[in-house]
Amino acid sequence: MFQRLRIIAILLWPLTCLVAQDIDSVPSPQKRNLASIADEITDSAERSAFLQLFKPASPGEMRTRAEAFLARFPQSGFLAQAYEVAARGCFDLGEYEQGLGHAQQSLTLLPENPLLLVPVADVEARQNLSSAAIGHADEALGGLDRFARAASVREEDWPNVKQRLKSTANFAKGRALLQEALAQPAGEGRKQLLKKSEAALLEAQHFSHQDLEIAYVLGLAQFSSGRTLEASSNFAASYRGGGELAPKALESLQAIYRLLYPKPTVSFETFAQQAGDRWAAALQNSNKATEKQVPARPAAVSYFGSDSCRACHAAIYQHWSESGMSKMFRPYASQNIIGDFKNKEFYLGDEPEYRGGKLELKRGPDRHLFARMAVRENRHYFDILQSDGKWHSYPVDYTIGSKFEQAYATKLPNGEIHVFPMQYNFLHKQWVNFWKVIDGPGSERADPRTWERLDASTSYQAICAVCHTSQLRNTKRGGFDVNNVEFKEPGIDCEMCHGPSGGHVLEMSEHEYHPKEPLDPPVNFHKIDSRKFVAICAQCHMQSAIRNPGPDGELNYISSGEFFGDRLRQPFGEFSRKGFYKDGRFRQTTFIVEALERSRCFKKAEVSCGSCHDPHSDDSASNPTSLRFRDQPDLMCTGCHNQFRDPVAITQHSHHPAESEASRCISCHMPRIMDALLFRARYHQIDD
């Protein structure tokens, strides 16, 4: 009965040991798998038990190991993986109720896991848990479209695995919809459910042509809809194929025969043969696309730069130029330096500890001087003691950031730009090795001694430029290399958000305005839907986006179609656990879009980044987080939840005085629990 589930399990079981991508780095085909997440487990007993989960064993042994791990290490940061292993073991043993319990625990911690959602939906559909099966199948299908291949699946196997997963998810959805339809009385509601069921089952059949169980259930859906000829073809295929469903398929085929031929003019054998032939012919001619095809948009190649916007949009341009976006990356100017360079020193061996929004720098017993920050003749420098025992002086040629923390870079004669290994945190008034705080074990960039190599570990082009500069491309059509990477404009320019607007500029200069769609550049953010709005912001604010170079080496934009693209994401389970709390919530603001996407405000309403933020507001110079309602934060919520505009309702809801901080919506629903640049930012999974 659960043959489909066993096939998927064979493809994915046992899982290989997972990997850890550093936070605040660029996932790309060149550098996805950096280190094993097991290396982040400091307790040797826990690490050993965790690794045991991924060694080949029978389903019973795997379940036993996983449950033992859960009992022994209930505070582990890797419970999602352990619950998943336990769930898969239970499913293979036929212990479905217990398996669903383990799976729910895993999905609570890591909801975006299509490799688990698919078997969960399949089990739920077969256990007549229709509503849950439909929901989990939809989540699985969405995840399979959004996420890239998991590290647990070999690259050469992924196309086949993905196809089987999509087939199973659609089958579970179609079967569950059929169950709901048959429980309804005759009428429009039943008719619509049957229509949706047939659509899902046809999609499942497209991905798995020879699956006779799909054919049988599809026949049931079509028969229930009165589509007897189509149903007879699928029943005939299931009957011809043999197996445990063949007798039921034969009964259904005979019922249709009696319905169509109350006075037999054609023998049943001939009818069955013709029905089977129709199924085979339809299958052979089927070339329906798996995914909805979106018409290609016109080529988007005319980037004119921010200055081209200035003449017509002077006020907006001025506000943007005062914002943090425009100051993400700037050529050196002494007035832009916020760090303290007055004879400051940086020591190797000191350990930065950041916890609960507080930074503490602990002096190491073997600390020794590594760098001096200095100002000479009105120019800022880093003097670094390198392995040859000599001091090497590097000028600051660029500043990165302008508000909470600032990094600095130097430009080599060959054009390479390299970022110094220490940054200045303005909030703590402290020089700090930020990578040491956020990176996992084995990070090269977290070790200042790698500086003198001046390689990819310190390269601005390879690590930082994707989110700090505009229209980044590799001139040799490669990826994020130290060499051959150039950008059109420093900082985040107008066209990174509004799209390539050269055509618009030319139209305006010739006084020939033509009507356009809201998403056509320059994008009209007031008229696009929330999904597109967030996707544009996600170009920089989505940690998991995988950057595949475009045909002309484009790295943070796309030259054809929608300029912001629809990038696959790296599975969240492959990132360093430093990016997550143990309960599965995101910990780092680099995942701020991913957190918002988990929110019901995003999933079911029309909330977008622009609901709360304006990147070129009138007060952008003094509004570092670009808040639209900085002085009245409740307005971010009461636009939809208007019942809480009444102070009495607020007091009843919060149990605090209406004017108090405790009654602000964001105090409870967006607490400051996300780590930003060594300070606590508000969590964006709003409905927590």
ABEGO torsion letter per residue (X at the ends): XAAAAAAAAAAAOBBBBBBBBBBGBBBBAABABABBAAAABABAAAAAAAAAAABBBBAAAAAAAAAAAAAABAABAAAAAAAAAAAAAAAAAGBAAAAAAAAAAAAAABABBAAAAAAAAAAAAAAGBAAAAAAAAAAAAAAAAABBBBAABBAAAAAAAAAAAAAAAAAAAAAAAAAAAAABBBEAAAAAAAAAAAAAAAAAAAABAABAAAAAAAAAAAAAAGBAAAAAAAAAAAAAAEEAAAAAAAAAAAAAAAAABABBABBAAAAAAAAAAAAAAAAAABABBABBBBBBBBBBABBAEAAAAAAABAAAAAAAAABAAAAABBBBBAAABABBABGBBBBBGBBBBBBGGBBBBBBBAABBBABBBBBBGGBBBBBBBBAAGBBBBBBBABBBEAAABBBBBBBBAAGBBBBBABBBBAAAGBBBBAAAAABBBGBAAABAAAAAAGBAAABAAAAAAAAABBGBBBAAGBBBBABGBBBABBEBBAAAAAEBAAAAAAAAAAGBBBBBBAABOBBBAAABBAAAAAAAAAAAABAABBBBBBAAGBAABBABEBAAEBBBBBBAAABBAAABBAAGBBABAAAAAAAAAABAAAAABABBAAAABBABBAAAAABAAGBABAABAAAAAAAABAAAABAAAAAAAAGBBAABAAABAAAAABBBABBBBGBBBBBABAAX
